[in-house]
Amino acid sequence: MIPISVVDLPVETEAMVLAVLRSGMIAQGPRVAELEARFAALTGTRHAVAVNNGTTALIAALQVLDLQPGDEVLTSPFTFVATLNAILEAGAVATFADITTEDFAVDPISVADRITDRTRVLLPVHLYGQTADMTKLAPLAAYRGLALMEDSAQSHGATINGRAAGTFGMGTFSFYATKNITTGEGGMITTDDDALADRLRILRNQGMRQRYVYEMAGNNYRMTDLQAALALPQLDRYDSLVAVRQANAARLIDGLSGIPGLALPAQLPGRRHVWHQFTVRVTEEAVVDRDELSAKLTEAGVGNGIYYPKLVFDYDCYRNHPRVRIEDVPVAARTATEVLSLPVHPKLSGSDLDTIIDSVRKILGG
Ligand SMILES: *Cc1c(COP(=O)(O)O)cnc(C)c1O
């Protein structure tokens, strides 16, 4: 079986983790601080604040914005459930704009249409390793007086016009096991705003500035040095890993072009795609539908994934939730029935790529 994702830690990782174990400093300490500095450099932000996972990163970023009851966060309906859960955990109302099939992120035209006088935060999701259209979304948020957050959990180091995901507003990242950079569980918040960074650091540590001096009702959102040590060697070689992902994507695009009913992903002009996922759309013209292609690929030993099979609010627990505003999002609804992600990770061999291409061609013809 060719897996959809692989955890591949450099050999130096073992020595790094062992050094933390032997130091006796196994909670948040110098390795976390080092990871924060390195991650701020990777994204080009003034501050990076580490937390214990990507969902916490979203929650903490929302919490330092001091939202009031009834305040709305406008986001994508086509995302991992953590985006929605974080909005609800922060006490806000979740509202949704439709997406485009070009970048699978919120459509600036739909966003403009869905902003109400209660909207406080615009929260686009940079899906699959490519950024949303921040050249339009960032000015729109500024013009309408909205705080800007970016769920960048899948897009470490992705850029648009040279600017990285997570640098337009507060960026939130995940280091979960399947993400492009991993600590098993872990997260990061990026910001250029000194005051917000300060509040985030206090918030994650029980609201405490100095021992027993509490400035706000905080929480324990801290990352450990054991986790930070896992990520440091990956940062050393992140650019070369992204280059392998890009080469794999180019080869898949080349091998899969011209198949009727198969829409291929593209790196859009001005954007650096870090290929967290290689996601195709199986449209009506295809000889089998998406679910059948998925099942047949699995039979053929080609791992694949559906991210995401339904709109994020399309579950009973959200459908009647008083703070989830169900919206009509026809493009997102259709896209959820069409998407299929194929392996693109750096551990794929040339023959794996051939197998993926040949298997898809055999099933879809052409
Ligand atoms: C992974 C992910 C998250 C949540 O991150 P965790 O570290 O798993 O909590 C949030 N949003 C998106 C889009 C993700 O892919």
The ligand as a Tripos MOL2 file, in Angstrom:
@<TRIPOS>MOLECULE
LIG
   15    15     1     0     0
SMALL
NO_CHARGES

@<TRIPOS>ATOM
      1 C1         -4.9900   19.9390   11.3970 C.3       1 LIG1
      2 C2         -5.8760   21.1060   11.2610 C.ar      1 LIG1
      3 C3         -6.3090   21.8480   12.3750 C.ar      1 LIG1
      4 C4         -6.1220   21.4060   13.7940 C.3       1 LIG1
      5 O1         -4.8410   21.1510   14.1960 O.3       1 LIG1
      6 P1         -4.5740   20.0830   15.3790 P.3       1 LIG1
      7 O2         -3.1210   20.2470   15.6250 O.co2     1 LIG1
      8 O3         -4.9600   18.7370   14.8770 O.co2     1 LIG1
      9 O4         -5.3890   20.5020   16.5590 O.co2     1 LIG1
     10 C5         -7.0480   22.9990   12.1510 C.ar      1 LIG1
     11 N1         -7.3810   23.3940   10.9120 N.ar      1 LIG1
     12 C6         -7.0110   22.7030    9.8260 C.ar      1 LIG1
     13 C7         -7.3940   23.2060    8.4770 C.3       1 LIG1
     14 C8         -6.2640   21.5310    9.9580 C.ar      1 LIG1
     15 O5         -5.9260   20.8420    8.8650 O.3       1 LIG1
@<TRIPOS>BOND
     1     1     2 1
     2     2     3 ar
     3     2    14 ar
     4     3     4 1
     5     3    10 ar
     6     4     5 1
     7     5     6 1
     8     6     7 2
     9     6     8 1
    10     6     9 1
    11    10    11 ar
    12    11    12 ar
    13    12    13 1
    14    12    14 ar
    15    14    15 1
@<TRIPOS>SUBSTRUCTURE
     1 LIG1         1 GROUP 0 **** ****
